[in-house]
C-alpha cells in the first residue's frame, strides 16, 4: 500500500475534541452491530434482521444484515479505540444514509414516530470524525507519529 495513502488515513489533529464523539459513537454503533449480528441487547440477530431488511427491499436481506451489522460492530470498535477512524467513519456514514433513506425518512424527524433524528445524529458524528480523524488520544495519532 502506498505510504502516502497510509499517512493521509492516519493523519489527525492534536485536538481532544474527537474523543468526545468517538466514545459515545463507538459504544452506540457497537451495540447496534451486536443487535444485528448476535441478537444482543434485544436485537433479532442475523436471521431476524435479514428477514426484516428483505421485507423493506434491502436484498439479499441476510447479506445486508451481515454488512450493516459488521460495519456497525467493527466500525464502532475502530472509532472507539481510534484506529483507522476515517475509513470506519466513512462506512458508518454510508450505513446511516441507508438507514435514513430506506427506513426513517417517511416517518419525519422525530424518534417517537420512528423518524430519522437518531440516525441523523449518528451520521453527523460520523461525518465529523471523517473530517477530523481520531484526534490526540487515538491509535491513529500514535501510528502517524511513529511513521514520521
N, C-alpha and C positions, 0 to 999 in steps of 0.2 A: 504494500500500500504506500502511496505517495506520502512522504514525510510532511509535506506542506499541508495536505488534507488532514492528517492527524493533528498537526499543530493548530489548524483552524478549528477542528472539532473540540479540542481540549482547552483552547484559549478562553479565558473567562475574566471577569472583573475581580478586583480585590475587595469588593463590597460584601458586607454581611447580609444585605437585603434579600438575595435569592434564597437564603436559608429559611426565611420566614414563609416563603412559598413552597420550598422543597419538602419540608417536613409534613405539613398537612396534606399537600397534594400527593406525596408519595404514599402516605398512610391510606388516604381515601381511595386512590387508584388500586393499591394492592388489595384492599378489602373487596372492592368491586370485582377485581380479577379473580379472587378466591371464590366469590359467589358464583361466577360464571363457570370456572373450571372445576371446582370441587364441591359446590353446594354449601360452602361455609357461610356462616352469618345469615342463614335463612335463604340462601340462593338456591337455584334449581339445578346446578351442575351443568356439565356439557350437554347431556341429553335433553334436559328440560329447556335450557337456554337455546339450544339448537332448534328445537321444535318451535319455540316462540319466534325466533328470528326467521325461520322459514315461513311462519304464519303471517309475518308482516312484509314478506317479499325479499328478505335477505337470504338468498340461496347460494350454495347449499348451506342450510342452517347450521349443521354441526361444524362445518369448516369455519363459518363466520363466527360462531361462538368460540371456537378454539383460537381464532385470530384475535378477536376482541379481548377475550379473557387473558390471553398471553401478553398482548400489548399492555393491558392494564396491570397485570401482576408484575411482569418483569420490567416494564417501563416505570411503574411506580417504585419498584425497588431501586432501579438505576437512579431515578430522581432523588429518592430518599438518601442514598449514600453519595450522590453527586458524581456518578460515573457515567460518562457519555450522555450528559444531560441534554444536549441539543438534539441528538437523534431520538432519544427517548421522548422528549417533549414534542418533537415533530410527529411521531407515531401517535402519541396521545391526543394531540390537537386534531389530527385526522379522525381518530376514533370519536372524539366529541362532536365534530362536524357531522359525522354519520348519525350519531345519536340524536343530535338536534333535528336534522332534516328528515331522518327516517322514522323517528318515533315522536318527538315532542312538539314540533313546530305548529302543528294543527291545534294544539291544546292551549296556545297562548303562552304568556310569560311565566305565570306563577306555578310553583311546585304543587300547590293544593289542587290544581287541575291537571297534574302530570305534565306541566309546561316545561319550558326549556331553561329556566333560570339557573338551575343547578349545573346542568351541562354547559351553559354559557360561562358560568363562573370557572369551571374546570378548564374550559377552552382558554379563557383569559389567562389563567395561571400557567397553562402550558405554553402559550404564545410568549408570555413574559419570560419564561425560562428558556425558550428557544432563542430569544433575543439576547438575554443577559448571560446565559450559561449558568453553571453551578455556583459561582461566587467563591468567596475566600475559603470557606470551610467545605471544600469538596475534593473528591479524589481527582477530578479533572484538573484542578489547580495544582495539586501535588505532582501529578504526572507531567503537566505542562512545564512546571519549574524544573523537573528532572531532565526534560528534553532540551531545555535552553542552555 
